Structures are given as structure tokens and as C-alpha cells.
Amino acid sequence: EGMPQTLSSTSMFTPCSFSPHLHTSKEDEQGGLIFQDGNLTSASLDALIQHLIPTTDYYPEKAYIFTFLLSSRLFIEPHELLSRVCHKCIEQQRLDDPVLDKARIRKFGPKILQLLTEWTETFPYDFQEERMIGHLKDMIHRIAPCDEAYWKKMNQLLQTLNQKLATLSHGQEGIVKISAAVSDKLVAFKSKPPSIQREILSVCSDPYTLAQQLTHVELERLSHIGPEEFVQAFVHKDPLDGTKPCFSEQKTSNLEAYVKWFNRLCYLVATEICMPAKKKQRAQVIEFFIDVARECFNIGNFNSLMAIISGMNMSPVSRLKKTWSKVKTAKFFILEHQMDPTGNFYNYRTALRGAAHRSLTAHSNREKIVIPFFSLLIKDIYFLNEGCANRLPNGHVNFEKFLELAKQVGEFITWKQVECPFEQDANIIHYLHTAPIFTEDGLYLASYESESPENQTEKDRWKSLRSTILGKT
């Protein structure tokens, strides 16, 4: 079965056959753009910029706009790109003439406004810069005298943009700041009465509910990641501009925050399992998390699923043999099999494709949810980026590579826009973000306190942890 077409809803892409090998079929050239079997494969940066610019009778394809705006930042900063687009428009449409050709500008106006609208909608973070807004305003001042409606259109665009940026920055502050691993001395140890430490089962004892709340957290965090962050994470110096990398400070903070959340969830799961003093309770927590993970799988929340499995596979947890002997492990092995890394995560990728397919034909938001295992997505994009050059030997931009990149990032954009269909439980979500978790040392100590060391290495480690963390000899 072929890959389902990704953004069919917005018809952004036609999947391109991506192959790093040289094609044998003929190349056509139009205005410095090289086409292969009807697909744009390479061009100079200037030709690509020209191809983005609307005229009275031309408007670029949606897929092209997205692909170029996404990848252009590897070669040129967004404000510089917008500046060049505006200058070329002024030149081509003679917007500097003392008397404007109104009929002509009425044909061009709606098209340039459409392009600017698409840019602000898909890459709103680009417009946090004053210079970007300056270019928008300059353009409207030039074309508005020809048609009053343009003012209205531009005001609408700026209003929507402001709302979007406000929502995004408010959302970033609104995300409970994740408390990092708490110093182990503060965490209630087995030696202390259990009342100090609330545990997950006292906050939420229903695996379905917890899986749904995890899905809330995931979608909330995903919604803040701009598509450009994937590209900016891998910005190197552009060989044709030896002076500077394109971005002085990498704008990838939402992406990093999301990876931190994954790590926190791993450690939270491990902490909750190692915490209880009684074997029976520990086994109960493991079984609870297995059910949560299974429900995450059914929902299509692969990121939480992977974090839970990773937490259970951490050595301080997996060494608890007596605890695991009390667990019905069959369900766990099924999940582990789904997330098995062999064959480049073949099983997971198959499940992901199934979820993506279901999402395309979905009637409800519940069926639309696809939350990919995020660090693997980043790794895929990283390898795609590393595996092919950004520029060809003749200095052309390797556009074929960027079509493939846009396909992967475009699919992600579709998924991150899903509204979470489950009711939110603020209490549970707060717990997920703020419950104290052990550091790795803390986990090992708790694990040894639960089931004593089995060999000399473990005994030595236990001793040293007792003295450093508990101050006991």
C-alpha cells in the first residue's frame, strides 16, 4: 500500500518520489529552475525567490510556498527574504511610479496579500521581528491607494497574526514550568512516612483517564512547535555565505521543551514504580502504567507510550525481579514489541502509518489523534538533512531534498493541529508536571532499598549512594 497522501485537506503536497540518486530522464529548465519529470529539483536561490513572487497573472503553488519558506531559512534569514520579495514586487509592478497603474495593481494586490497571509499563518514566529511587520506595512501603503479593500484585508491579517502570537506566547508561559529532577534529599524516602509524597494512584487510579490527560499535555506542547524549528535545529553555515550561520541564536526552544517533557515522563514513571515500600504495591503501579501505555497506543499517542516503556526499562526498575514476578507481563511484552527498535523501528512505523491513515479518514477528533514518537521524528529529519547536501556542486539549492523535508514536516503540522477531544483534568495535569522525581542516583538508591543488591558492584554502589544521599554510613 502506498503512503497515504499527507496534507490532502489543504492539498499542500503531492508526495514526490525522493531519491538521492541522479535521475536519468531529461531535465527542463525554465527561468533558472530545473525540473525533472515535472517536479522542481534544483535552482539558484535567486530563481527560487523569483518563483515565490506573484505577478498579475501568476501565483505559486501552495506546496511550493510551504517548501520554500520552510527551507529558505537555511540560506537566508526570513526578514531578508521578505525584504527581497517586497523589493522585487515594487520593481516588477512599478510601485514607485508617481502615477500607479491601478488596473494592473488590482490584479496583483489580492495575490501579494494572499502570499503574505499564507506566510503569517504557517510561520507566525517569523513575525515576532519588527522588521518583518515593517515590510508588511510598507507593502500595504503602496498598494492600498488602488483599492480601499486592501486596508481591511491587511488589518485583518495583522489582527489574526497578533492573536496567534499572543496565544502562542501565552501558551508558552501557561505550560506549567516543568520541575527538573528534584534533589534526592528532598524526596520522601522509604524511611519517611508515605504521607509526604502523593503518588500517581492517589491522583488518578483510572488508566484511561491518565492516558487522556497525557494526550492533553502532548497536544498542548506540540501546538507551540513552529515547523521552522525542525530546520533551524540543523542550521550550519551556508557555504555561499562564509561570514555567518543564518541564525545567531537557534530558535528551537519549543522543540527542546518538548524533549524535556518526554524525559520527565520517563523519570516520573520510574520514580512512581520505585517509590512504594511494598512489593505488591510496586507491582500494582507497574500494571497500572502498562494499562496507561496500552490506552496511549489505542489513542495514537505514541510519544507518551514510548516514554512510559522507556521509564519501565530503566535499570533501577528492570532490576526489581521480585516485583516483576508479581506482574502479568504478557501485555507489557506486546507493547514492547510494538516499540521495538529493530529494523529501524519497523513495527512502530507500521503502527504510525496505520494511525496516520485512520486520521485522514476520521470523522471525529478522537480518531484524528496522531502523536509521533518525537525523538525518532527529529532523528529522521536529522538524517535526511545530513544525508543530502543543501546545495549541489553548481551552487544550486537542492530543492528535491527540501520537498522531502516539507513532506515530513507537513505531516507533523497536520497532526499538531488536532483539538484534544478529552475533558481536561487540571489536577492530574498539574501533578504530571510538578510531582517530584528522582535523579538517576535517587532511582538506584530507591531500587536497592526495595530489593537489596545482588552482587558486589551493586553493593558498593548502594553503600556510596547511602552515604552521599542519605548521609548514612
N, C-alpha and C positions, 0 to 999 in steps of 0.2 A: 504494500500500500504506500502511495506517495505521501510525502509530508503534507499535512493539511496546510492550506494557504493561510498565512498568519493574519494579517490585518484586513480580512475581507470586508469587515464592517466599514472601514474608511478607505478601502481599496488603495491602501498606501503602497503595497508591494505586489509585484509579480515575482515569485521566487526565481532567482536567477541561478542558472547552473554554475556553480562556482568551482573552478578548477585552477590550481596554481600552475598547471602546465600551459605551454603555449598552444594556442589553437592552430589548426591547420587551415581553417576556412578563411575566406577573404576578409580583409578589413576595409571599411568605408570610412572616409574622412569627411566631416562637414564642419567647417569653421574651426579647425583645430581639434575637433572631438573625434576620437577613434571608436568606431562601432564594430562589434563582432556579432554576427547573427542577430542584428537588431538591438543588441544590448550595448550600452556605452561602456567601454572597457578602460579607456585612459584618455588624458588630455592635459594640457598645461593648466596651471592654476588660473591664469587669465581667461582661458577659454571656458573653464568651468564657471567662473564668476559671471562671464557674459551670458552663459546658458541659463543662469538663475534669474536674469533680469527680464521682466516683462516688457513688451512693447505694445503698440496699439493693436497688433493682431497676433501676438504670441504670449502664451503663459506656460511656464514649466510644469511638467507632470508632478503630481503630489509626491510620488516615490522619489523623484529626483531632488525635490526641495528638502525632504527629510534627510536623505542620504548625504547630500552636500552640506547642509547646516550641521549635521552630526559630525562629519569627518573633517570639515574645513578647519576646525579649530586645531588640528594637528599642524597646520601650515600658517594660519593667520588668526589673530585674535578677533573675536566677534565684533568688537567696536570698529576695528579696522576694516573688516569685511563689509559691515553696514555702511561705513563711510564710502567705500569704493562703489558699492551698489548705488548709493544716492548720487555720487558724482557722475557716474555713467548715465543715470537716468536724466540728470539735469542736462548733460551734454546731448544725449540722443533725442530727448524731447524738447530741446531748446528752451528749458525752463528759466534761462537767464535773459531771454529776449525781452526788450521793453514792452512789446505787444505780444501777448501769448496767443497761440493758435488754439482757440477754445474747443473747436470741434475735435481736434486731434487729442487734446488733453482729456476730453470727456471719454474718449475711448481708452486712454491709458490709465486714468485715475483709479477706476474700480480695480484694475489689475494690480497696481502697486499697493493699494490698500489691502487687497486680498493676501498678497505676499507677506506684508508686514503683520497681518493678523495671524497667519499661519506660524510665523516665526515667534510671535509673542505667546501663542497658545502652547506650542510644543517645547520651546526653550525659554520659559519665563525668567529663569535665573540670569540669563544673559542681560536682562534689562534692569538688573539691580544697579547697573552703572549709569551715572548721569549722562555720560557721552552718548549712550545708546538712545536715551529718551530725547536728547538734543537732536539727533539725526531724524527721529520720527517727527518732531515738531517742525524742523526745518522743511521737511518734505511736504507736510500739510500746508504750511504757509505758502508754498509755491503753487500747489495745485488748487487750493480751496477757492481762490478768486474765480475759477471757472465754473464752480458748482457748489452752492451752499451746502448740499447734502454731505460733502466730504468732511466738513467740520464735525457734523453729527457723528459720522462714521468713525472719525479719529477719536472723538471724545469717548465714544462707546469702547473703542479698542483700549484706550488708556485706563478707563474705569475698570474694565474687566481685568486688565493686567495688574492694576493696583490691588484689586480684590484678591487675585490669585497670589500675588507676592505676600500680601498681608496674611492670608490663610496659611501659606507655607511657612512664613517666619513665626507666626503664632503657633502653628503646629509643632515646629521645632522646639519652641520653648515649652509647649504644652506636654510634650513627651516627657514623662517623669524621668528626671535625670537618673540614669542607671547608677545604683551604688556599686562601686567596684568591689572586688573581694574584700570583705571586712577583715580587719586584723584578727587573727585567730584567737588572740587573748580575749577579745570581746565576745566571741561567740559562745553561747551557753554550751558548756561541755557536759559530757555524760555525768561528771562528778557533781553537777549542779542540778537543782530541781528543774524538771522539764517546763515548768510554767513560764520561764523566761522566754523560751523560744516557741513561737507559734509554729505549727508545722502545716504543710500543704493540706493534709486531710481535714484539719480543723477549719480551713478556709473554704475548701471545695472538695467534697467527697465524691462528686459525680464526674467520671472521666469525660462524658460527652460535653458537659459544661466547660470543663477546663480546656478541652480541645478547641471549643468555640471561642473562648476568651484568648487563647494563644493566637487563633486566627485573626482576632481583632487587632492584637498587638502587631502581628506581622503586616497586615494590610495598612495599618496606620503608618508604620515605619516605611514601608515600601512607597507609600504615596508621596513621600518627600524626596525620593531619589530622582534627580533630573537625569534624562537619558544621556546628557553630555558627560556625566560623571564617569561613565564607563570608559569613555575615550580619554578624558583628562587624567584618569588614573595611570595611563600608559604614555603620557606625552614625553617624548625625547626631544632633543634638539632637531630642528628641521635642517637637513644637510644643505639646503639652499640659503639658509639664513644662519650663518655660523655665529652670529652675535649672541643670541639669547634663546632659551627654551620659550615656547609660546606662552607658558603660564608661570609667572614668578611663584605664586603660591597655589598649589594644586587645590582646585575647588572640588573636593571629594568628601566633604565632611559627613554627608548623609549616608554615603556608602559605607564609610568607616563605622559610623554609629550603628549601622545595621549588623555589621560583622561582630561588633562588641556585644550586641544583644544575643546573637547566636551563642557566643562563648559563655555569656552569663547563664543562659538557659541550660547549657551542658553542666556547668558547675552547680546550678541550683538543683538539678535532678540528682547529681551525685551527693550533694550535701543532704538532701532530704532522705536519701537511702541510708547514708552512713550515720545519721543522727540518732535514730531510736536505739535505746539500750537493749531492747529485747529482740531476739532473732525473729520471732513471729511477726512483730510489727514491721521490721525491716522488709521481710518477705511480702507483707501486705502492701507496703509502699511500692516495691518493685512491680507487683501485679497491677497496682493502680496505674503506674506510668506505662506499663505495656498496653493497657486498655486505652489510655490517652493517646499513645502513639498510633494505635490501630485506627482510632477515630480520626486523627490528623490525616492518616493515609486516605481514609474514605472521603474526607472533605477536599483533599487535594492540597493540603498544607504540608508540602514535603520539607520545608525548612525546619519547622518545629519537630517534625518526625525525626529528621536526621540529628537534631540537637539532643533529643531525648535518647536516641540509640547511642550517640557518642558519649553522653553522660553515663549511661549504664555500662559502657565498655571501658570506662576509665579504670586503670588498675586498682585503685583503692576500692572500687565497687566490685570488679570482677573477681578479686581475690577472696571475697566473702563466701567461701564454698558452702559452709553450713547454712548460711542464709539462702543461697540459691537452691540448695537441695529441697527447701520447703516451697519453691516456686513452681507453678505449672509453666514450664518453659516453652512448650510447643508453639504458642502464639508469638513468643519473642523470636524464635528461630525463623518463623515465616517473615516477620518484619525485617530481621537482619538480612535475610536472603534478598528482600526487595531492594535493600540499600547496599548490597554487596559491591565493593569497588571493582571486582574483576571485570575484564572486558570493557574497561573504561566506563564502569557503571552501567553496563548493558541493561540490567533489569530495571534500574531506576529510570533510565532514558525511555524505555518502553512504556513504563507506567506514566511518565511525564507526557509522552506523546498521546497516550490514551486520554489523560486529563485535558490536554490542550484541545483534542478533538471534541471531547464532550463539551468543553467550554464554548466552542464555535457554534454548536447546535443547541445550546442551552436555552431554556425558556425562563429559568429563574436565576437570580443571583447566586443561589445556593449551588447550582451546577456550574456556574461560571468560574468558581474559585480555582486558580492555579497559582500556587506559591512555590517557585522552584527552589531547589537546594542551592542557596545563593552562592556559596564559595565555589561551587562547581561551575556555575554560570560565569562568574568572574574569571575562573581559570580557562574556560573555553574561549572567552573573548581575549584573554591574555595570549593564549596560544595562536589564535587566529591572527592577532596583531604581530606577534613575534615571528610567525611562520612565513609571512609575506612582507615584502618591502612596501613602504608607503609611496615610494617613488620608483619609477622604472629607470634604467640606465640613461635614458634620454632626458631625464628630468621631469617627465610627465608624472602626474598623480595617478597612482594605481587604483582606478575607480572600481574595478571589478572586486577588489578586496573590500572596499567600503560598502558595496551593495550587500555583501555577505554580512558584514558587521551590522548594517542597518536592519537586515532581516532578523538577526538575533536580538538586537536592542528593541526593535519594533514590536516583536512578540512580547517582550517584557513589559513594554508600555501598555499594551492591551491588558495584560494581567494585573498591572498595578492599579488600573482604573476601576476595578470591580468594587462595588459598595458592599461592605460586610453585612450579610443578611441576619446575623445573630444579634440578640439583645446584649447590650454591654453590661458587665458587672464591675463597677468601679473598684469595689473592694478586692476582688480577685486580681484585677489588672494591677492595682497598687502593690499587692503582695508580690506578684511576679517581678516587678521592677525593684522592689526595695527590701525583700526578705534577705537577711544576712546570709552570705555564702562563705564557705571555707576556701582558703587558698589551697594549692595542691598539698602543701605540708600539712595543713589542717585536716584535709581529707584523709591523708595517710594515717595521721595520729588517730582520728576518729575510727578509722578502719581497724587499726591494731587494737584499740581499746575494745572494739566489738568482738573481733575474733583474733586471738593472740597470734604473734608472728610464728611462721612455720619453719624458718631457717635462720642461720646466723646473720645473714645480710639484713633480713627483716628485723631481727632482734636489735642489731646495732642501730638501725635507723629509728626504731621505736624509742630506744634509750635517748638518742640525741634529740629527737623531737620532744620527748617529755621534758628534757631539761630546757630546751630553747623556748618552747611554747608554754608549758605549764610551770616552768621554774622548779620542777621536781627532779630529784636525782634518783 
